[in-house]
Amino acid sequence: MPTKEEPGRPPFLTARWTNLLLATYAVPPDLVASYLPAGLEPDVRDGHTFASLVAFDFHDTRVLHVAWPGFRSFPEVNLRVYVRRPDGADRGVLFVREFVPQRWVAWLARTLYNEPYQATSMESRLEQSSDSVTVEYQWTIAGRLHVVRATADAESSIPNADSDEAFFKEHRWGYGQTRDRRLLRYEVRHPPWAIHRVRSFHVDVDWTAVYGERWRALRDAQPFSTMVAVGSEVSVHQKTVLGASAAPIRRLPDLPPA
């Protein structure tokens, strides 16, 4: 269950996240482990470790309860890996890279949370009919357009708590590290998300251009799971530093301008 809010500490960020596309891939455990600071290990499901490409829209974004004009609604695309504490508890995610179109948002996340955010040209598109929904996200890196798109049923439902869909979309904890290499954790709260049944899913991403040579194997890979989640109101809470100094996460270098 979510913990009570600490007195005097409002959520760092609140927003409504909508139209989430998730393309999840089985990847080698050592690839996941290469990004982890001490105090974390790859999370495992049915003997596999995973990474997900996730795209979604922010709406009504507020930082420390303040809504900054021009920074309330925007898309994000991120690549994340699934992790847990060594005792198998506190399952969560750690981000390899996160893209937003707002330079101020990227700067704020890097400065306050040491998260691997980068700003680039991006846009999202939503089409709805009586029986279907189509969501598309596009972003540009080094002059190349990258696209994820899905068409799904208009109806939605909440999957079982023990399903693959719940495993990939429901996470209470986000992890990272401080600039002095200590493990940090922050809580992400939202109700369980309903999902649309996917009819078709398209991923056109140059994995090496966006994420580096370590991700080349995904160039021709088929996703283990694809999903379109409805989303909800979300609160991201302030970070807690865990333990002593740890080995640094192997961050990717900044990319050239879009």
C-alpha positions in Angstrom: 0.0 0.0 0.0 1.2 3.6 -0.6 2.9 5.2 2.4 1.5 8.3 3.9 2.8 11.6 2.6 5.5 13.0 4.9 4.4 16.1 6.7 5.5 19.2 4.8 6.7 17.3 1.8 4.3 17.7 -1.2 4.7 15.4 -4.2 7.5 16.5 -6.4 5.3 16.3 -9.5 1.7 15.7 -10.3 0.2 15.2 -13.7 -2.3 13.1 -15.7 -0.5 10.5 -17.9 -2.6 9.3 -20.9 -2.4 7.0 -23.9 0.6 5.0 -22.8 2.2 2.8 -25.4 4.5 0.0 -24.1 6.6 -2.2 -26.2 8.5 -4.7 -24.0 11.4 -6.8 -25.0 13.2 -9.7 -23.4 16.9 -8.7 -23.0 20.0 -10.3 -21.5 20.4 -10.0 -17.8 23.9 -8.6 -18.1 22.5 -5.7 -20.3 20.1 -4.7 -17.6 22.7 -5.2 -14.9 25.1 -2.9 -16.7 22.9 0.1 -15.8 22.3 -0.7 -12.1 24.0 0.9 -9.1 24.8 -1.2 -6.1 21.7 -2.1 -4.2 19.7 -3.2 -7.2 19.4 -6.3 -9.4 17.5 -7.2 -12.5 13.9 -8.1 -11.9 13.0 -11.5 -13.4 9.7 -12.9 -14.7 9.5 -16.5 -15.9 13.3 -16.6 -16.2 13.5 -13.5 -18.4 14.7 -9.9 -17.8 13.0 -7.1 -19.7 13.2 -3.5 -21.1 10.3 -1.4 -22.2 10.0 1.4 -24.7 7.2 3.6 -23.3 5.5 6.7 -24.8 2.8 8.8 -23.2 1.4 12.3 -22.8 1.6 14.5 -19.8 -1.3 16.8 -19.0 -1.9 19.3 -16.2 1.7 18.9 -15.0 2.6 20.6 -11.8 6.0 20.7 -10.0 5.7 21.2 -6.3 2.1 22.2 -6.9 3.1 24.9 -9.4 1.7 24.8 -12.9 4.3 26.5 -15.2 2.8 28.1 -18.3 3.9 26.4 -21.4 5.1 23.3 -19.6 1.8 21.6 -18.6 1.2 19.3 -21.6 3.8 17.4 -23.6 4.8 13.9 -24.7 7.6 11.7 -23.3 9.3 8.6 -24.7 11.5 6.6 -22.4 13.4 3.3 -22.3 13.4 1.6 -18.9 14.6 -1.6 -17.3 12.9 -3.6 -14.6 14.7 -3.9 -11.2 14.3 -4.9 -7.6 16.1 -4.8 -4.3 18.4 -7.9 -3.6 15.8 -9.4 -1.3 13.4 -9.5 -4.2 11.2 -6.8 -2.7 10.4 -3.2 -3.9 10.1 -4.0 -7.6 10.5 -0.9 -9.8 12.0 0.6 -12.9 15.2 2.4 -13.8 15.5 4.6 -16.8 18.1 4.3 -19.6 17.0 7.5 -21.3 14.0 9.8 -21.3 13.0 12.2 -24.1 10.8 15.3 -23.8 10.4 18.3 -26.1 10.9 20.8 -23.3 14.5 21.8 -22.5 13.4 23.2 -19.1 11.7 19.9 -18.2 14.8 17.9 -19.2 17.1 20.3 -17.3 14.9 20.1 -14.1 14.8 16.3 -14.1 18.6 16.1 -14.7 19.4 18.7 -12.0 17.0 17.6 -9.2 16.8 13.8 -9.8 19.9 13.1 -11.9 17.6 11.4 -14.4 18.9 10.8 -18.0 16.5 13.3 -19.6 17.2 14.9 -23.0 15.1 17.4 -25.0 14.4 16.8 -28.6 11.7 17.5 -31.2 8.6 15.4 -30.5 4.9 15.1 -31.2 2.0 12.8 -30.4 -1.2 12.0 -32.2 -4.5 10.5 -31.1 -7.3 9.3 -33.3 -10.5 7.8 -31.8 -13.6 6.2 -33.3 -16.6 4.3 -31.9 -14.6 1.0 -31.9 -10.9 1.9 -32.0 -8.2 4.2 -30.8 -4.9 4.9 -32.6 -2.0 6.6 -30.7 1.3 7.6 -32.3 4.5 9.2 -31.0 7.3 10.6 -33.1 10.7 12.0 -32.1 13.8 13.1 -33.9 17.3 12.2 -33.1 20.3 13.2 -35.3 18.0 14.0 -38.2 16.2 10.7 -38.1 12.5 10.3 -37.3 11.6 7.5 -34.9 8.0 6.3 -34.5 5.9 4.1 -32.3 2.2 3.6 -33.1 -0.6 1.3 -32.0 -4.2 0.7 -32.9 -6.4 -0.9 -30.2 -10.0 -1.5 -29.3 -11.9 1.5 -27.9 -13.1 -0.6 -24.9 -10.7 -1.1 -22.0 -10.4 -3.2 -18.9 -8.1 -3.7 -16.0 -6.0 -6.9 -16.4 -5.5 -9.4 -13.6 -2.9 -8.5 -11.0 -0.8 -11.5 -11.9 -0.8 -10.9 -15.7 2.2 -9.9 -17.8 0.4 -6.6 -18.5 0.2 -5.8 -14.8 3.8 -6.8 -14.3 5.0 -4.3 -17.0 2.7 -1.4 -16.2 2.3 -1.3 -12.4 5.3 -0.1 -10.5 5.4 1.8 -7.3 9.1 2.6 -7.2 11.5 4.5 -9.5 15.2 4.1 -8.9 18.3 6.1 -9.8 21.4 7.5 -8.2 22.6 10.7 -6.8 25.6 12.6 -8.2 27.8 11.2 -5.5 26.7 7.7 -6.6 24.3 6.8 -3.8 21.2 4.8 -4.7 18.0 6.8 -4.6 14.4 5.8 -4.8 11.1 7.7 -5.3 7.5 6.6 -5.2 5.1 6.8 -8.1 1.4 6.6 -7.2 -1.5 5.9 -9.5 -4.6 3.6 -9.5 -4.3 0.4 -11.6 -4.5 1.3 -15.3 -7.0 -0.1 -17.7 -5.7 -1.3 -21.1 -7.0 -1.4 -24.6 -6.6 -4.7 -26.5 -4.0 -4.1 -29.2 -4.9 -4.8 -32.8 -1.6 -3.6 -34.4 1.6 -2.2 -33.1 4.5 -0.5 -35.1 8.0 0.3 -33.9 10.4 2.2 -36.2 13.3 3.0 -34.0 17.0 3.1 -34.8 18.1 1.5 -31.5 21.8 2.1 -31.9 21.3 5.8 -32.9 19.1 6.5 -30.0 20.4 4.2 -27.3 23.9 3.0 -28.4 25.5 -0.2 -29.6 24.4 -2.3 -26.6 20.9 -2.1 -27.9 21.6 -3.2 -31.5 20.0 -6.6 -30.9 16.6 -5.0 -30.7 16.9 -3.7 -34.3 15.0 -6.8 -35.7 13.5 -8.1 -32.4 9.8 -8.6 -31.9 8.3 -7.3 -28.7 7.5 -9.8 -26.0 4.5 -7.7 -25.1 2.7 -4.7 -26.5 0.1 -2.6 -24.7 -1.9 0.6 -24.8 -2.9 1.8 -21.3 -5.5 4.4 -20.6 -3.5 6.2 -17.9 -4.7 8.3 -14.9 -3.7 11.0 -12.5 -0.2 10.3 -11.2 2.0 11.7 -8.4 5.8 11.4 -8.3 7.1 11.8 -4.8 10.3 13.2 -3.5 13.4 11.1 -3.6 14.9 9.1 -0.7 18.6 8.3 -0.6 19.3 4.7 0.3 22.5 3.4 1.7 26.1 4.5 1.2 28.0 5.4 -2.0 27.5 3.0 -4.9 28.9 2.2 -8.3 27.7 4.7 -10.9 25.0 3.9 -13.4 26.5 3.8 -16.9 24.8 6.7 -18.4 24.6 7.2 -22.2 26.3 10.3 -23.6 24.2 13.2 -24.7 23.1 12.8 -28.3 23.7 15.4 -31.1 20.9 17.9 -31.6 17.8 16.7 -33.4 
